[in-house]
Amino acid sequence: LELLSNVEVAKTWKKLKKGLDKKGETYMLHQRKFVPNLIQYFLDLLKSIHPGSVEKEAVIYCERFLEFMTDMLCQLPTRRFFHAYLEDRKVHIECALSKLHQMEQGQ
């Protein structure tokens, strides 16, 4: 790499690499999949709600998660990536087609 020919950049790169090696693969995997796992859990929970079996805790969780997604979209550093990910997962469509959205509790 061209950047590694610079002594300062090479030192910084070595330091970063050591730090990543110490944390391990499981830590990095957790960091990388945290938000996708949250969204997948939300979508699974949304699909599991049916008109006859509405749990108040599930509805509250869905409301809070929607607030969380709104907050993530409102923050400048995360907006670009989070919006692209939500579009890729088609979260808006899943929410609009869910049974909860059609019920009175979901309005």
C-alpha positions in Angstrom: 0.0 0.0 0.0 1.1 3.5 -0.8 0.0 4.9 2.6 2.2 2.4 4.5 5.3 4.1 3.0 4.5 7.0 5.3 6.1 6.2 8.7 3.4 7.8 10.8 0.6 6.1 9.0 2.4 2.7 9.2 2.7 3.1 13.0 -0.9 4.1 13.4 -2.0 1.2 11.2 0.1 -1.3 13.3 -1.5 0.1 16.5 -5.0 -0.3 15.1 -4.3 -3.8 13.9 -3.0 -4.9 17.3 -6.2 -3.5 18.9 -8.4 -5.3 16.6 -6.5 -8.6 17.1 -6.9 -8.3 20.8 -10.6 -7.8 20.6 -11.1 -10.8 18.5 -13.4 -12.0 15.7 -16.5 -12.4 17.9 -16.3 -8.8 19.1 -16.0 -7.6 15.5 -18.8 -9.9 14.3 -21.1 -8.6 17.1 -20.3 -5.0 16.2 -21.0 -5.6 12.5 -24.3 -7.5 13.1 -25.8 -5.6 16.0 -28.2 -3.3 14.1 -29.1 -5.9 11.5 -30.0 -8.4 14.3 -32.1 -5.7 16.0 -34.0 -5.1 12.8 -34.5 -8.8 12.1 -35.9 -9.3 15.6 -38.3 -6.4 15.1 -39.5 -7.8 11.8 -39.9 -11.3 13.2 -41.9 -9.8 16.1 -44.0 -7.8 13.8 -44.8 -10.9 11.7 -45.7 -12.9 14.8 -48.5 -10.4 15.9 -51.9 -11.6 14.9 -55.3 -10.0 15.7 -56.3 -12.6 18.3 -53.0 -12.7 20.1 -51.9 -9.2 20.8 -49.4 -8.8 23.7 -49.1 -5.3 25.1 -45.4 -5.7 25.6 -44.9 -6.6 21.9 -46.8 -3.5 20.8 -44.8 -1.3 23.2 -41.6 -2.8 21.8 -42.6 -2.1 18.3 -43.5 1.5 19.1 -40.2 2.1 20.9 -38.2 0.5 18.0 -40.0 2.7 15.5 -38.9 5.7 17.6 -35.3 4.3 17.7 -35.3 4.0 13.9 -36.7 7.6 13.6 -33.9 8.8 15.8 -31.3 7.0 13.8 -32.6 8.6 10.6 -32.6 12.1 12.2 -29.0 12.0 13.2 -26.6 13.2 10.5 -23.8 10.6 11.0 -26.0 7.6 10.7 -28.7 8.8 8.3 -27.1 7.9 5.0 -26.1 4.3 5.9 -29.2 3.5 8.0 -31.6 4.8 5.4 -29.9 2.7 2.7 -30.1 -0.4 5.0 -33.8 0.2 5.8 -34.6 0.5 2.1 -32.6 -2.6 1.4 -34.5 -4.6 4.0 -37.8 -3.0 2.9 -38.7 -2.2 6.5 -41.3 0.4 5.6 -43.2 -2.0 3.4 -43.0 -4.8 6.0 -44.5 -2.4 8.6 -47.2 -1.2 6.3 -48.3 -4.7 5.4 -48.2 -6.0 8.9 -51.2 -7.1 10.8 -50.4 -4.7 13.6 -50.7 -1.8 11.3 -54.2 -2.9 10.3 -55.3 -3.3 13.9 -56.5 -0.5 16.2 -53.5 -0.9 18.5 -51.1 -0.3 15.6 -52.7 3.0 14.6 
